[in-house]
Amino acid sequence: MAKFKIPIEWRCYGEVEVEAKNLDEAFDEVNLNSDEVILPKDWSLVEGSVTVMNVRETEELNPGHKLSKKLRGVIVGAQTTEQEEREARRHLEGLGEGYGEETEEEIDEDEN
């Protein structure tokens, strides 16, 4: 089975300790300087938050391979209806061995 790189993003949560005069100041310190906060070592994943970032980056990371039209609708930022997303998710659940091994010829046939 082939290996592919898929760019993802996710959300997580945790707690940070902040030195401050009071709770308001501590809250503001984190809220106003969020880019400088040292992330906690003990954190948890926000369930359901993992998403594929985009079609272009996914295809750039995997030269010679293109996502099918069906899967493009699942990618974040793509404009799809809820029905298209449900169909694409059902398709993803049914994928088995050989997924992602589409050749350039198969891609061309799919797009025509």
Residue pairs with C-beta under 8 A, 6 or more apart in sequence:
1 97
1 98
2 100
2 101
4 61
4 62
4 65
4 100
5 58
5 61
5 62
6 52
6 58
6 61
7 52
7 53
7 54
7 57
7 58
7 61
8 50
8 51
8 52
8 53
9 50
9 51
9 53
9 76
10 45
10 46
10 49
10 50
10 51
11 45
11 46
11 49
12 43
12 44
12 45
12 46
12 49
13 43
13 44
13 46
14 39
14 40
14 42
14 43
14 44
15 40
15 42
16 30
16 37
16 38
16 39
16 40
18 26
18 29
18 30
19 26
20 26
20 29
30 37
51 76
52 58
52 74
52 75
52 76
53 75
53 76
54 75
54 76
54 77
55 67
55 72
55 75
55 78
58 67
58 75
59 65
59 66
59 67
62 100
64 104
65 100
65 102
65 107
66 102
66 104
66 107
67 75
68 102
68 107
68 110
69 110
69 111
70 87
70 88
70 91
71 88
71 91
71 92
72 78
73 80
73 84
73 85
73 87
73 88
74 80
74 85
74 88
74 89
74 92
80 88
102 110
